[in-house]
Amino acid sequence: MTRKELADILGISLRTLDNWEKEKPDLVRLINQGMALDESIEATKKHLQELENIKAKANNGKFKLK
């Protein structure tokens, strides 16, 4: 994600984002942690769906080993 995209998501200007990075590093750290958590949750959901698909195929006798 670009800095511009992040600013848009947060509803702030690039100048405000620059100021936060200089004056509020803890806030920036928390935003980064929140974004990383969101990405991790989405990846986990994807992996869970893949596991559910494998389970369904195995239960239907359609599971094929490579």
Rosetta constraint file for C-alpha pairs under 8 A:
AtomPair CA 1 CA 5 HARMONIC 6.15 0.50
AtomPair CA 1 CA 6 HARMONIC 6.74 0.50
AtomPair CA 2 CA 6 HARMONIC 6.29 0.50
AtomPair CA 3 CA 7 HARMONIC 6.12 0.50
AtomPair CA 3 CA 14 HARMONIC 7.27 0.50
AtomPair CA 4 CA 8 HARMONIC 6.15 0.50
AtomPair CA 4 CA 14 HARMONIC 6.40 0.50
AtomPair CA 5 CA 9 HARMONIC 6.17 0.50
AtomPair CA 6 CA 10 HARMONIC 6.19 0.50
AtomPair CA 7 CA 11 HARMONIC 5.92 0.50
AtomPair CA 7 CA 12 HARMONIC 5.07 0.50
AtomPair CA 7 CA 13 HARMONIC 5.78 0.50
AtomPair CA 7 CA 14 HARMONIC 5.93 0.50
AtomPair CA 7 CA 17 HARMONIC 6.49 0.50
AtomPair CA 8 CA 12 HARMONIC 6.15 0.50
AtomPair CA 8 CA 13 HARMONIC 7.33 0.50
AtomPair CA 12 CA 16 HARMONIC 6.18 0.50
AtomPair CA 12 CA 17 HARMONIC 6.96 0.50
AtomPair CA 13 CA 17 HARMONIC 6.39 0.50
AtomPair CA 14 CA 18 HARMONIC 6.13 0.50
AtomPair CA 15 CA 19 HARMONIC 6.22 0.50
AtomPair CA 16 CA 20 HARMONIC 6.14 0.50
AtomPair CA 17 CA 21 HARMONIC 6.22 0.50
AtomPair CA 18 CA 22 HARMONIC 6.43 0.50
AtomPair CA 19 CA 23 HARMONIC 5.77 0.50
AtomPair CA 19 CA 24 HARMONIC 7.53 0.50
AtomPair CA 20 CA 24 HARMONIC 4.69 0.50
AtomPair CA 20 CA 25 HARMONIC 6.57 0.50
AtomPair CA 20 CA 27 HARMONIC 7.26 0.50
AtomPair CA 20 CA 28 HARMONIC 6.68 0.50
AtomPair CA 21 CA 25 HARMONIC 5.30 0.50
AtomPair CA 21 CA 28 HARMONIC 6.11 0.50
AtomPair CA 24 CA 28 HARMONIC 6.55 0.50
AtomPair CA 25 CA 29 HARMONIC 6.09 0.50
AtomPair CA 26 CA 30 HARMONIC 6.17 0.50
AtomPair CA 27 CA 31 HARMONIC 6.21 0.50
AtomPair CA 28 CA 32 HARMONIC 6.15 0.50
AtomPair CA 29 CA 33 HARMONIC 6.14 0.50
AtomPair CA 30 CA 34 HARMONIC 6.10 0.50
AtomPair CA 31 CA 35 HARMONIC 6.18 0.50
AtomPair CA 32 CA 36 HARMONIC 6.14 0.50
AtomPair CA 33 CA 37 HARMONIC 6.07 0.50
AtomPair CA 34 CA 38 HARMONIC 6.23 0.50
AtomPair CA 35 CA 39 HARMONIC 6.34 0.50
AtomPair CA 36 CA 40 HARMONIC 6.16 0.50
AtomPair CA 37 CA 41 HARMONIC 6.13 0.50
AtomPair CA 38 CA 42 HARMONIC 6.29 0.50
AtomPair CA 39 CA 43 HARMONIC 6.22 0.50
AtomPair CA 40 CA 44 HARMONIC 6.08 0.50
AtomPair CA 41 CA 45 HARMONIC 6.19 0.50
AtomPair CA 42 CA 46 HARMONIC 6.31 0.50
AtomPair CA 43 CA 47 HARMONIC 6.24 0.50
AtomPair CA 44 CA 48 HARMONIC 6.03 0.50
AtomPair CA 45 CA 49 HARMONIC 6.21 0.50
AtomPair CA 46 CA 50 HARMONIC 6.33 0.50
AtomPair CA 47 CA 51 HARMONIC 6.23 0.50
AtomPair CA 48 CA 52 HARMONIC 6.15 0.50
AtomPair CA 49 CA 53 HARMONIC 6.18 0.50
AtomPair CA 50 CA 54 HARMONIC 6.33 0.50
AtomPair CA 51 CA 55 HARMONIC 6.14 0.50
AtomPair CA 52 CA 56 HARMONIC 6.11 0.50
AtomPair CA 53 CA 57 HARMONIC 6.21 0.50
AtomPair CA 54 CA 58 HARMONIC 6.12 0.50
AtomPair CA 54 CA 63 HARMONIC 7.29 0.50
AtomPair CA 55 CA 59 HARMONIC 6.12 0.50
AtomPair CA 56 CA 60 HARMONIC 6.18 0.50
AtomPair CA 57 CA 61 HARMONIC 6.26 0.50
AtomPair CA 57 CA 62 HARMONIC 5.02 0.50
AtomPair CA 57 CA 63 HARMONIC 4.95 0.50
AtomPair CA 58 CA 62 HARMONIC 5.99 0.50
AtomPair CA 58 CA 63 HARMONIC 4.73 0.50
AtomPair CA 59 CA 63 HARMONIC 7.99 0.50
